[in-house]
């Protein structure tokens, strides 16, 4: 899908730094913001990736484990055209069939089991739908920066409006955006709405729930109550993931004198 930039200027203030630079055409070297890739956000007894798992992160996993994904072995991933169409050569390595512009683009063309295997290798797991939804819409940080309010549940993962998310509406990104380029949302998380659908562990028979929507859709699919189940063995250019992590509870030290 090709999208123009008309109307995008009105969204600049809602975009992340890299997104605004991409729209303006200014070199990103003028303002090197710290990369959020690899960061985790702690939410009580668990944590979640600040960004979607990226091509660069998945590349390290594939190199360490020798993983070859189904999209690579089966002739390429899927894109929706006149129905679902296989695109030869498309995989997490080349999501759109060409060398990716950035290793920080989301790793896509991965089925549920492949996403789950990565998270286990990284010391985590896929989040449940309820965990993902709470992290994406309810501000849980003890002292969030303005304008976020602790305890408030927002209508969008980006706050009071979908502005700054990578949807099919006018914005700087014709397809997927790299991690950290869009607007940081609730709990400081990126792309909990749009950019790429994300696998969760919620099951309905042989299907698994995907959440958040992707760049292919308008903002309406970013809503928390969207129920989008897909076959667990499906992989496409629109589906990525992020991991959750169970944190070890601190064990209080004994006050008794040692013998």
URVENRA-V366113 format. One record per residue. N is the residue number from 1. RES is the residue in three letters. PHI is phi in degrees with one decimal (none if undefined). PSI is psi in degrees with one decimal (none if undefined). D_LAST is the distance of its C-alpha to the last C-alpha in Angstrom with 1 decimal. Layout:
n=[N/N]
res=[RES/RES]
phi=[PHI/PHI]
psi=[PSI/PSI]
d_last=[D_LAST/D_LAST]
//
This chain:
n=[1/2/3/4/5/6/7/8/9/10/11/12/13/14/15/16/17/18/19/20/21/22/23/24/25/26/27/28/29/30/31/32/33/34/35/36/37/38/39/40/41/42/43/44/45/46/47/48/49/50/51/52/53/54/55/56/57/58/59/60/61/62/63/64/65/66/67/68/69/70/71/72/73/74/75/76/77/78/79/80/81/82/83/84/85/86/87/88/89/90/91/92/93/94/95/96/97/98/99/100/101/102/103/104/105/106/107/108/109/110/111/112/113/114/115/116/117/118/119/120/121/122/123/124/125/126/127/128/129/130/131/132/133/134/135/136/137/138/139/140/141/142/143/144/145/146/147/148/149/150/151/152/153/154/155/156/157/158/159/160/161/162/163/164/165/166/167/168/169/170/171/172/173/174/175/176/177/178/179/180/181/182/183/184/185/186/187/188/189/190/191/192/193/194/195/196/197/198/199/200/201/202/203/204/205/206/207/208/209/210/211/212/213/214/215/216/217/218/219/220/221/222/223/224/225/226/227/228/229/230/231/232/233/234/235/236/237/238/239/240/241/242/243/244/245/246/247/248/249/250/251/252/253/254/255/256/257/258/259]
res=[UNK/UNK/UNK/UNK/UNK/UNK/UNK/UNK/UNK/UNK/UNK/UNK/UNK/UNK/UNK/UNK/UNK/UNK/UNK/UNK/UNK/UNK/UNK/UNK/UNK/UNK/UNK/UNK/UNK/UNK/UNK/UNK/UNK/UNK/UNK/UNK/UNK/UNK/UNK/UNK/UNK/UNK/UNK/UNK/UNK/UNK/UNK/UNK/UNK/UNK/UNK/UNK/UNK/UNK/UNK/UNK/UNK/UNK/UNK/UNK/UNK/UNK/UNK/UNK/UNK/UNK/UNK/UNK/UNK/UNK/UNK/UNK/UNK/UNK/UNK/UNK/UNK/UNK/UNK/UNK/UNK/UNK/UNK/UNK/UNK/UNK/UNK/UNK/UNK/UNK/UNK/UNK/UNK/UNK/UNK/UNK/UNK/UNK/UNK/UNK/UNK/UNK/UNK/UNK/UNK/UNK/UNK/UNK/UNK/UNK/UNK/UNK/UNK/UNK/UNK/UNK/UNK/UNK/UNK/UNK/UNK/UNK/UNK/UNK/UNK/UNK/UNK/UNK/UNK/UNK/UNK/UNK/UNK/UNK/UNK/UNK/UNK/UNK/UNK/UNK/UNK/UNK/UNK/UNK/UNK/UNK/UNK/UNK/UNK/UNK/UNK/UNK/UNK/UNK/UNK/UNK/UNK/UNK/UNK/UNK/UNK/UNK/UNK/UNK/UNK/UNK/UNK/UNK/UNK/UNK/UNK/UNK/UNK/UNK/UNK/UNK/UNK/UNK/UNK/UNK/UNK/UNK/UNK/UNK/UNK/UNK/UNK/UNK/UNK/UNK/UNK/UNK/UNK/UNK/UNK/UNK/UNK/UNK/UNK/UNK/UNK/UNK/UNK/UNK/UNK/UNK/UNK/UNK/UNK/UNK/UNK/UNK/UNK/UNK/UNK/UNK/UNK/UNK/UNK/UNK/UNK/UNK/UNK/UNK/UNK/UNK/UNK/UNK/UNK/UNK/UNK/UNK/UNK/UNK/UNK/UNK/UNK/UNK/UNK/UNK/UNK/UNK/UNK/UNK/UNK/UNK/UNK/UNK/UNK/UNK/UNK/UNK/UNK/UNK/UNK/UNK/UNK/UNK/UNK]
phi=[none/-106.1/-128.7/-77.5/-102.8/-61.9/86.5/-72.9/-59.8/-69.0/-98.1/-56.6/-66.5/-93.7/-97.2/-69.8/-58.3/-65.3/-65.1/-63.5/-66.0/-62.7/-68.6/-76.8/85.3/-73.1/-61.8/-67.6/-63.3/-67.1/-149.9/-85.4/-73.9/-58.5/-73.8/-83.6/-62.1/89.9/-78.7/-119.3/-108.3/-82.6/-129.6/78.3/-91.4/-146.3/-138.3/-139.9/-60.3/-68.8/-127.7/-65.4/-61.7/-98.5/-57.8/-61.3/-65.7/-68.0/-63.1/-64.3/-65.2/-62.4/-66.7/-72.7/-108.9/73.9/-66.1/-121.1/-79.6/-64.2/-60.9/-70.4/-82.2/-105.2/100.0/120.5/-83.1/-111.0/-135.8/-87.0/-127.7/-89.7/90.9/-75.2/-121.3/-75.1/-108.6/-55.4/85.0/-82.0/-158.1/-59.7/-72.0/-137.2/-55.4/-110.9/87.0/-130.4/-57.6/-66.3/-70.9/-152.1/-72.0/-91.9/-68.0/-66.3/-77.3/-125.7/61.3/-125.3/-82.2/-59.2/-63.7/-68.9/-65.7/-62.6/-63.5/-60.7/-60.8/-64.5/-61.6/-83.1/88.1/-131.7/-160.6/-77.5/-71.9/-74.9/-61.5/-66.1/-62.8/-60.6/-64.7/-65.8/-64.1/-83.0/-127.7/-112.1/-72.0/-113.8/-69.5/-64.2/-135.4/-68.9/-70.1/-59.9/-96.2/-72.6/-123.7/-58.1/88.1/-82.6/-99.8/-95.7/-72.5/-132.0/-68.7/-96.5/115.7/-84.0/-149.9/-81.4/-57.0/97.5/-89.4/-93.9/-110.9/-80.5/-72.9/-57.0/-162.9/-74.3/-114.7/-70.3/-136.7/-69.5/-106.5/-71.0/-56.7/88.2/-83.5/-87.8/-75.9/-68.2/-113.4/-53.0/61.2/71.7/-91.1/-102.6/61.3/-73.6/-127.4/68.6/70.2/-146.1/-56.9/-127.9/-67.8/-125.1/-86.9/-62.9/-116.6/-139.9/64.4/-90.2/-104.1/-128.4/-77.7/-108.9/-134.5/94.5/75.0/-142.8/-64.4/-75.8/-104.5/-74.0/-64.4/-57.1/-81.8/-78.4/-60.6/-64.3/-89.8/-66.6/-106.8/-125.9/-94.5/-132.8/-54.1/-62.2/-96.3/-89.9/-144.9/-156.2/-67.1/-96.4/-116.8/-127.1/-173.2/-141.3/-108.2/-114.1/-138.8/-82.6/-96.1/-67.0/-75.3/-67.0/-93.7/-62.0/-73.1/-73.2/-92.1/-76.7/-67.1/-72.6/-66.1]
psi=[131.5/133.7/137.7/173.9/6.5/132.5/-5.2/-27.9/-30.4/-14.9/-3.8/-42.3/-18.6/1.5/160.9/169.8/-46.5/-34.8/-44.0/-39.9/-38.6/-40.3/-40.0/-21.4/2.2/144.2/136.9/-18.5/-19.9/-23.3/89.1/92.8/146.3/136.3/133.4/-4.1/131.5/-9.6/148.7/144.3/120.7/129.4/76.1/-118.5/7.4/170.8/163.0/149.0/138.1/-29.1/168.8/149.7/133.3/168.8/-44.5/-41.6/-44.4/-31.1/-40.3/-39.5/-46.9/-39.3/-39.5/-30.7/-10.5/18.8/131.6/120.6/165.8/-37.4/-36.8/-38.2/-26.0/12.8/7.0/158.7/-177.4/148.0/150.2/121.0/-104.8/68.0/-175.2/123.0/131.4/134.4/108.6/131.2/-7.0/129.1/-174.1/-26.4/-37.1/77.4/-35.2/18.1/-1.0/165.6/131.1/147.2/-21.9/142.2/-6.7/4.3/152.5/142.2/117.4/-171.9/38.0/132.0/179.1/-47.1/-36.8/-39.3/-43.1/-40.8/-40.6/-48.1/-39.6/-41.1/-35.5/3.1/16.1/-149.4/171.2/142.3/156.6/164.2/-39.1/-41.0/-47.3/-44.7/-42.8/-43.0/-35.0/-19.6/-19.0/121.8/117.7/-6.3/144.9/-40.4/70.1/148.0/155.9/142.3/13.0/145.5/121.2/134.5/-11.5/138.0/124.2/154.5/-21.3/155.0/-16.3/5.1/-129.7/-8.5/164.5/4.4/134.3/-7.7/157.9/88.1/-168.8/-5.7/164.4/125.6/177.8/-7.5/114.4/-27.2/-133.3/149.1/147.7/157.3/132.6/-4.4/-29.0/-175.6/132.2/136.9/-149.6/135.9/18.8/18.8/145.7/140.4/32.3/-11.1/130.0/-165.7/-69.4/138.5/151.5/133.5/142.7/174.1/-1.9/130.2/146.3/90.6/-126.5/10.6/157.8/147.1/132.6/149.1/157.8/-22.4/-174.1/178.9/-16.0/-23.7/162.5/176.9/-20.1/-30.2/-2.3/-11.8/148.0/-28.8/5.2/127.2/104.2/93.0/141.1/152.3/135.3/-23.4/13.6/148.2/140.9/168.9/-14.6/-4.7/122.4/-148.1/167.6/164.3/155.0/158.0/128.3/128.5/136.7/132.2/137.8/131.6/116.9/138.4/148.4/142.1/-3.2/144.9/139.4/142.2/none]
d_last=[71.5/73.0/72.5/74.3/72.8/75.1/73.2/70.1/70.6/69.7/66.3/65.3/63.3/61.2/60.4/57.7/58.6/59.4/61.5/63.5/64.1/65.1/67.7/69.0/69.3/67.5/65.4/61.7/61.1/62.2/59.0/56.1/53.6/50.1/50.0/48.0/47.8/44.3/42.8/40.7/40.7/37.5/38.3/35.2/33.2/35.7/38.1/41.7/43.8/45.8/48.8/50.3/49.3/51.8/54.0/52.1/48.7/50.1/51.8/48.5/47.1/50.4/50.3/46.7/47.2/50.9/51.6/55.3/55.9/58.5/60.7/60.9/61.6/63.9/66.4/65.1/63.6/65.5/67.3/69.3/73.0/75.5/72.5/69.4/70.7/68.9/69.0/69.2/66.6/64.6/60.9/57.8/59.0/62.4/62.1/65.8/67.1/67.1/64.6/62.3/62.9/59.2/55.9/54.6/56.8/55.1/54.5/56.8/58.6/55.3/54.8/51.9/50.2/50.6/49.2/46.2/45.6/45.6/43.0/40.7/41.1/40.3/37.0/38.6/41.1/44.3/44.0/45.1/48.3/46.6/44.0/46.8/49.0/46.4/45.5/49.2/50.5/47.9/46.5/42.7/41.8/40.2/42.8/45.6/48.5/51.8/53.6/50.7/49.3/45.8/46.1/49.7/51.1/54.0/57.1/56.8/54.0/55.7/55.7/58.8/61.2/61.1/62.4/60.8/60.0/61.7/64.0/67.6/68.8/70.0/67.2/66.8/65.5/68.0/65.3/61.5/59.9/57.2/53.7/53.6/57.4/57.7/56.5/52.8/52.2/49.7/46.1/47.6/48.4/51.6/54.0/52.5/56.1/58.8/58.9/57.5/56.5/52.8/51.4/48.8/47.2/49.2/51.3/54.6/55.5/56.0/56.1/53.5/53.7/54.6/54.3/55.6/59.1/60.6/63.2/65.9/65.7/66.5/63.8/64.2/61.8/59.0/58.4/55.1/56.7/58.5/57.9/58.7/57.7/58.7/58.6/55.3/57.2/59.4/59.3/61.5/62.0/60.8/57.4/54.1/50.5/47.3/43.7/40.8/37.1/34.2/31.4/27.7/26.2/23.4/20.0/18.5/15.1/12.4/12.2/9.0/6.4/3.8/0.0]
//
